Amino acid sequence: MKGKTIHEIKLGDKASFQKTITETDVYLYAGITGDLNPAHINESYAKETFFKGRIVHGILTSGLISAVLGTQLPGPGTIYLSQDLKFHAPVRFADTISAEVEVVEIASEKNRVKLSTICKNQNDEVVLSGVATVMPPK
């Protein structure tokens, strides 16, 4: 299985992926990365924070963008080169997040594509935005 090549990608192409974030997702991510920040895993602690409860790791949320890039647009074989991120709002346990990408720049001579990236929750609230640069498969 191979993703789209630079010649198959057009400005404005879009793709998305949606997932409901579970407590298990957060605990697995915390264990894999070692990020045991109590804001993510300790409800008693998190209730006393600015967010008034546990929040999902921001980078776990951004990983949904990687899912879109690596499976849909450009797809399998894509190399993720960079990502700029801005976190707008917290993601809560049981939020359903939609990660969306849109092609905004194509540099055929360098085999590079820039995509706007955005994650929204089930209320259509932007929780994360940015720009990714990828190298599609040849």
Legacy VTK file of the C-alpha trace (Angstrom):
# vtk DataFile Version 3.0
C-alpha trace
ASCII
DATASET POLYDATA
POINTS 138 float
0.000 0.000 0.000
1.381 3.378 -1.008
0.217 6.922 -0.395
-0.187 9.703 -2.914
2.934 10.946 -4.675
3.718 14.638 -5.076
2.160 14.512 -8.571
-1.129 13.111 -7.239
-1.568 15.763 -4.542
-3.451 18.984 -5.250
-3.776 22.256 -3.351
-6.880 22.084 -1.198
-6.857 18.286 -0.811
-8.225 17.373 2.623
-8.439 14.341 4.887
-9.491 13.693 8.466
-9.524 11.132 11.273
-11.761 11.033 14.332
-11.264 9.342 17.693
-12.825 9.443 21.140
-10.028 9.739 23.689
-10.378 7.242 26.527
-8.813 6.996 29.955
-6.957 3.931 28.685
-5.468 5.976 25.824
-4.121 8.541 28.303
-2.664 5.947 30.682
-1.038 3.997 27.843
0.462 7.188 26.434
1.723 8.204 29.890
3.335 4.799 30.349
4.929 4.720 26.907
6.365 8.232 27.128
7.021 8.432 30.857
4.978 11.655 31.024
3.267 11.034 34.345
2.286 14.654 34.904
-0.516 14.518 37.501
-2.544 16.948 35.371
-3.153 13.932 33.129
-3.362 10.983 35.506
-4.349 12.176 38.990
-7.924 13.438 39.280
-7.505 14.703 42.874
-4.502 16.780 41.869
-6.031 17.923 38.565
-9.222 19.194 40.242
-7.084 21.819 41.975
-5.496 23.088 38.740
-6.525 25.797 36.312
-8.382 23.159 34.255
-10.397 21.788 37.224
-9.877 18.181 36.126
-7.640 15.857 34.154
-6.682 16.797 30.622
-5.283 14.746 27.765
-1.621 15.183 26.830
-1.396 17.792 24.076
1.059 15.696 22.106
-1.257 12.679 22.287
-3.855 14.863 20.577
-1.346 15.975 17.936
-0.625 12.316 17.229
-4.023 12.124 15.558
-2.618 14.430 12.875
0.136 11.884 12.295
-2.559 9.249 11.799
-4.116 11.293 8.980
-0.770 12.003 7.314
0.479 8.428 7.533
-2.696 6.647 6.493
-4.634 9.023 4.218
-2.974 12.196 2.939
-0.412 11.722 1.614
-0.710 8.234 3.176
1.533 5.196 3.633
5.205 5.929 3.031
4.925 9.602 4.044
7.829 11.024 6.035
6.788 13.592 8.675
9.448 16.342 8.621
8.098 19.053 10.914
5.047 20.301 12.775
4.244 23.690 14.263
1.576 23.493 16.960
-0.572 25.894 18.913
-2.738 24.544 21.724
-6.021 26.462 21.997
-8.094 24.493 24.502
-7.740 21.407 26.681
-8.881 17.995 25.526
-10.834 16.137 28.176
-11.280 12.424 28.721
-14.137 11.152 26.472
-13.801 14.065 24.028
-14.163 13.062 20.402
-11.397 14.733 18.439
-11.389 15.242 14.698
-7.937 15.796 13.184
-8.083 17.497 9.786
-5.345 18.317 7.299
-5.437 20.429 4.136
-2.727 20.842 1.505
-1.647 24.502 1.422
1.685 24.342 -0.419
3.382 21.937 -2.808
7.107 22.098 -3.613
7.431 19.482 -6.345
11.147 20.076 -6.930
11.894 19.228 -3.275
9.153 16.588 -2.881
7.673 18.540 0.049
4.074 19.306 0.986
2.815 21.719 3.649
-0.557 21.069 5.216
-2.614 23.126 7.620
-3.481 20.959 10.608
-6.350 21.391 13.015
-7.971 19.338 15.750
-11.508 20.057 16.931
-13.584 18.517 19.678
-17.158 17.235 19.439
-18.422 20.807 19.956
-16.472 21.999 16.896
-14.105 23.903 19.199
-10.529 24.166 17.909
-8.205 22.556 20.440
-5.011 22.546 18.363
-3.803 24.074 15.088
-0.608 24.298 13.104
1.261 23.470 9.926
2.939 20.199 8.991
5.645 19.635 6.414
5.887 16.159 4.921
7.683 14.275 2.199
5.187 12.117 0.299
6.223 8.705 -1.026
7.949 8.567 -4.397
LINES 1 139
138 0 1 2 3 4 5 6 7 8 9 10 11 12 13 14 15 16 17 18 19 20 21 22 23 24 25 26 27 28 29 30 31 32 33 34 35 36 37 38 39 40 41 42 43 44 45 46 47 48 49 50 51 52 53 54 55 56 57 58 59 60 61 62 63 64 65 66 67 68 69 70 71 72 73 74 75 76 77 78 79 80 81 82 83 84 85 86 87 88 89 90 91 92 93 94 95 96 97 98 99 100 101 102 103 104 105 106 107 108 109 110 111 112 113 114 115 116 117 118 119 120 121 122 123 124 125 126 127 128 129 130 131 132 133 134 135 136 137
